[in-house]
Amino acid sequence: MSSTEATPAAAPPKGPETSKAPEEQSLATAQVDGAAPTQNGSALQEPEADVEVTLADMQQDPNNPLFSAKSFEELNLKEELLKGIKNMGFRKPSKIQEKALPLLLMNPPTNMIAQSQSGTGKTAAFSLNILSRIDLSILAPQAFVLAPSRELARQILGVITHMGQFMEGLVTMAAIPDTTKRNQKYDAHVLVGTPGTAMDSIRRRAIDTKHMKILVLDEADNMLDQQGLGEQCTRVKSMLPRNIQTVLFSATFPVHVIEYARMFAPSANVLTLKHEELTIEGIKQLYIDIDKDTDKYATLLKFYGLMEQASSIIFVRTRQTAEQLEKRMVAEGHKVAQLSGALDGAERDRIIDQFRSGQAKVLITTNVLARGIDVQTVTMVINYDVPTMANGRDADPETYLHRIGRTGRFGRVGVALTFVHDQQSWKQLNDIAQYFKTELEPVDTNDWDAVEELIKGIITSARAGKSTEEMARMHH
Ligand SMILES: Nc1ncnc2c1ncn2[C@@H]1O[C@H](COP(=O)(O)OP(=O)(O)OP(=O)(O)O)[C@@H](O)[C@H]1O
């Protein structure tokens, strides 16, 4: 979409979605959980070598967020951590890892606020700091990572556990709602959880805070900004030792949050990016102009065949839309899964695990999964509803960026397709494009074959581990 003021060729009728329930809340009720996470075992289907060549090319380009001048060895990490990183298949650090790690590892420990594009390896950056600093001889919580959803908390726990697999005696635990483990005691070195459970568990002394030395907020802008979450995070921090190292990471830090972030993490080293630096080149951003709201469903079905070929996520605004869409698609014989905050924890775990393993290919969800979820096989993201602020009227550029960032992870390619169906949704998407100074390409609905070819081409390239540059070369 061009960044100039534009209106759709044919003025679409007004009348957005009928049921406008409040924006999805990512946090469920606060109960305790120690469920083991599943690893992100989503390997691409192409030969390893192909991906490596592509990634190596990108890591040579100083303007690429995956670029690094250094190796992991030069970052002064412990031997067992280097082994862990190797075991994860990481060869070289990304830009954020290279820049953040020396600052994070400094002594005395210094707070940090760090921003880097989606899918560029922020998790490994803060996890390496945690694993470098904990004392294995003390079996008490020393680091706490908080994330906005149980799915993200479980994922981060999986990364830390994987990375620390050669640290003998390391114990990691999740602090997320679990009705089966109400009186859980947290005897672990590292905890990863959601703020509500963290707060309750500290209050009832299930978490010993005496040895705690690092607090990480992942998706920090969301954690500090969102009503409820912000309050809980502040409470948690107030119950931890005063001199704790506070680390805030996100792909986005809107201006109105950064001030609060600086108070939350005083005297922090700050690594930030400009709006226009945030979009990922590997994600092809498309939009489709639909005549009316009621045609959205039929349009979605046209993409079903493509969605099934790789893993895809369909984002909707409300839980109700998610449920309705799932019912309708399943009734018509399509295989789809659905995850929203309306489901209980065990059900959510089952569904996200099925999606990670590739058992479920098409996932309908709300903003609950907009942030952080890393499933490398996701090649297509559909914004069935344009992301908006809680008022349903104003565009939400940050959420747009996070949603589309579920594809195009660490140098991979992907497609993000946004549906617009009336003047309001058109304006919202236009506002988003302007905010990031990016162009979205229209999908030509008069030529479905061409659309299919375009998307198929990207999916095939994603499977072959091709980068955007290579694709551009192929098309010329
Ligand atoms: N140095 C590296 N080499 C190769 N792969 C890496 C490296 N660092 C991270 N990755 C992989 O990149 C993917 C994205 O990493 P991660 O989930 O940490 O991204 P992120 O920056 O936190 O993104 P988001 O903003 O969406 O949360 C993961 O699959 C991770 O395993």
The ligand as an SDF file (V2000), in Angstrom:
LIG
                    3D

 31 33  0  0  0  0  0  0  0  0999 V2000
   22.4010  -16.9230   16.2480 N   0  0  0  0  0  0  0  0  0  0  0  0
   21.4200  -17.6390   15.7140 C   0  0  0  0  0  0  0  0  0  0  0  0
   21.6360  -18.4480   14.6700 N   0  0  0  0  0  0  0  0  0  0  0  0
   20.6270  -19.1540   14.1090 C   0  0  0  0  0  0  0  0  0  0  0  0
   19.3460  -19.1140   14.5410 N   0  0  0  0  0  0  0  0  0  0  0  0
   19.0700  -18.3360   15.5830 C   0  0  0  0  0  0  0  0  0  0  0  0
   20.0800  -17.5590   16.2360 C   0  0  0  0  0  0  0  0  0  0  0  0
   19.5140  -16.8640   17.2340 N   0  0  0  0  0  0  0  0  0  0  0  0
   18.2040  -17.2010   17.2290 C   0  0  0  0  0  0  0  0  0  0  0  0
   17.9220  -18.0730   16.2540 N   0  0  0  0  0  0  0  0  0  0  0  0
   16.5970  -18.6440   15.9050 C   0  0  0  0  0  0  0  0  0  0  0  0
   15.8290  -17.5750   15.3850 O   0  0  0  0  0  0  0  0  0  0  0  0
   14.4610  -17.7660   15.6980 C   0  0  0  0  0  0  0  0  0  0  0  0
   13.8770  -16.4810   16.2500 C   0  0  0  0  0  0  0  0  0  0  0  0
   14.4230  -16.1870   17.5140 O   0  0  0  0  0  0  0  0  0  0  0  0
   13.5450  -15.5250   18.6890 P   0  0  0  0  0  0  0  0  0  0  0  0
   12.2780  -16.3060   18.8620 O   0  0  0  0  0  0  0  0  0  0  0  0
   14.4120  -15.3400   19.8430 O   0  0  0  0  0  0  0  0  0  0  0  0
   13.2020  -14.1390   18.0150 O   0  0  0  0  0  0  0  0  0  0  0  0
   12.7640  -12.7760   18.6980 P   0  0  0  0  0  0  0  0  0  0  0  0
   13.7570  -11.7600   18.3050 O   0  0  0  0  0  0  0  0  0  0  0  0
   12.5080  -12.9780   20.1510 O   0  0  0  0  0  0  0  0  0  0  0  0
   11.4060  -12.4850   17.9210 O   0  0  0  0  0  0  0  0  0  0  0  0
   10.0080  -11.8390   18.3960 P   0  0  0  0  0  0  0  0  0  0  0  0
   10.2080  -10.3620   18.3780 O   0  0  0  0  0  0  0  0  0  0  0  0
    9.0370  -12.2820   17.3670 O   0  0  0  0  0  0  0  0  0  0  0  0
    9.7120  -12.3650   19.7700 O   0  0  0  0  0  0  0  0  0  0  0  0
   14.3940  -18.9340   16.6510 C   0  0  0  0  0  0  0  0  0  0  0  0
   13.9300  -20.0650   15.9420 O   0  0  0  0  0  0  0  0  0  0  0  0
   15.8220  -19.1400   17.0990 C   0  0  0  0  0  0  0  0  0  0  0  0
   16.1020  -20.4900   17.3680 O   0  0  0  0  0  0  0  0  0  0  0  0
  1  2  1  0
  2  3  1  0
  2  7  2  0
  3  4  2  0
  4  5  1  0
  5  6  2  0
  6  7  1  0
  6 10  1  0
  7  8  1  0
  8  9  2  0
  9 10  1  0
 10 11  1  0
 11 12  1  0
 11 30  1  0
 12 13  1  0
 13 14  1  0
 13 28  1  0
 14 15  1  0
 15 16  1  0
 16 17  2  0
 16 18  1  0
 16 19  1  0
 19 20  1  0
 20 21  2  0
 20 22  1  0
 20 23  1  0
 23 24  1  0
 24 25  2  0
 24 26  1  0
 24 27  1  0
 28 29  1  0
 28 30  1  0
 30 31  1  0
M  END
$$$$
